[in-house]
Amino acid sequence: MSDDMVLILPFYDRKVVERIIEKYGIEPMEALRRFLFSETYRMLIDEDLEMWDFSPFGIFDMWEAEEITGDPRNSLYIRRD
């Protein structure tokens, strides 16, 4: 993992987890666990995908799509329907 990712990931972790807690009322550690073990997070840390261009809201939308449909690629943020 590059030095840039080490600096960027905590920002996304904090913002996405805050949104999960806000919207779903999940305890902070559970929200963090769900995010860190998601396909969305695996995509975020894949530097080849360059997902740091997405806003935290876009990453949250992907995580939410994954929770609902099983695939973060079903996110309207990605599909742009």
C-alpha positions as CSV (number, residue, x, y, z in Angstrom):
1,M,0.0,0.0,0.0
2,S,1.4,3.4,-1.0
3,D,2.1,6.2,1.5
4,D,-0.8,8.2,-0.1
5,M,-3.3,5.4,0.7
6,V,-2.1,5.2,4.3
7,L,-3.0,8.9,4.6
8,I,-6.2,8.8,2.6
9,L,-7.9,5.7,4.1
10,P,-8.5,7.0,7.6
11,F,-10.5,9.9,6.1
12,Y,-12.7,7.5,4.2
13,D,-13.0,5.1,7.1
14,R,-14.2,7.9,9.4
15,K,-16.6,9.5,7.0
16,V,-18.2,6.3,5.7
17,V,-18.5,4.8,9.2
18,E,-20.1,8.0,10.5
19,R,-22.7,7.8,7.8
20,I,-23.4,4.1,8.5
21,I,-23.9,5.0,12.2
22,E,-26.1,8.0,11.3
23,K,-28.3,6.2,8.9
24,Y,-28.6,2.7,10.4
25,G,-28.0,3.3,14.1
26,I,-25.3,0.6,14.2
27,E,-22.8,0.7,17.0
28,P,-19.4,2.3,15.9
29,M,-17.3,-0.8,16.1
30,E,-19.9,-2.9,14.3
31,A,-20.2,-0.2,11.6
32,L,-16.4,-0.1,11.2
33,R,-16.2,-3.9,11.0
34,R,-18.9,-4.1,8.3
35,F,-17.2,-1.5,6.3
36,L,-13.7,-2.9,6.6
37,F,-14.8,-6.4,5.7
38,S,-16.9,-5.3,2.7
39,E,-16.2,-5.7,-1.0
40,T,-16.5,-1.9,-1.2
41,Y,-13.5,-1.6,1.1
42,R,-11.5,-4.1,-0.9
43,M,-12.3,-2.0,-4.0
44,L,-11.3,1.2,-2.1
45,I,-7.9,-0.1,-1.1
46,D,-7.2,-1.4,-4.7
47,E,-5.0,1.4,-5.9
48,D,-5.5,0.3,-9.6
49,L,-9.2,1.3,-9.3
50,E,-8.3,4.8,-8.1
51,M,-11.4,5.1,-6.0
52,W,-10.0,8.0,-4.0
53,D,-11.5,10.2,-6.7
54,F,-14.9,9.3,-5.3
55,S,-16.4,11.3,-2.4
56,P,-17.1,9.5,0.9
57,F,-20.8,9.8,-0.1
58,G,-20.1,7.8,-3.2
59,I,-18.2,5.1,-1.2
60,F,-21.1,5.0,1.3
61,D,-23.5,4.6,-1.6
62,M,-21.5,1.7,-2.9
63,W,-21.3,0.1,0.6
64,E,-25.1,0.5,1.0
65,A,-25.7,-1.1,-2.5
66,E,-23.5,-4.0,-1.5
67,E,-25.5,-4.4,1.8
68,I,-28.8,-4.4,-0.1
69,T,-28.0,-6.2,-3.3
70,G,-24.7,-8.0,-2.5
71,D,-22.7,-6.1,-5.1
72,P,-21.3,-2.6,-4.7
73,R,-21.3,-2.2,-8.5
74,N,-25.1,-1.8,-8.3
75,S,-24.6,1.6,-6.7
76,L,-26.3,4.4,-8.6
77,Y,-23.1,6.4,-8.0
78,I,-21.2,4.0,-10.4
79,R,-24.0,3.1,-12.8
80,R,-25.1,6.7,-13.2
81,D,-28.7,5.6,-14.0
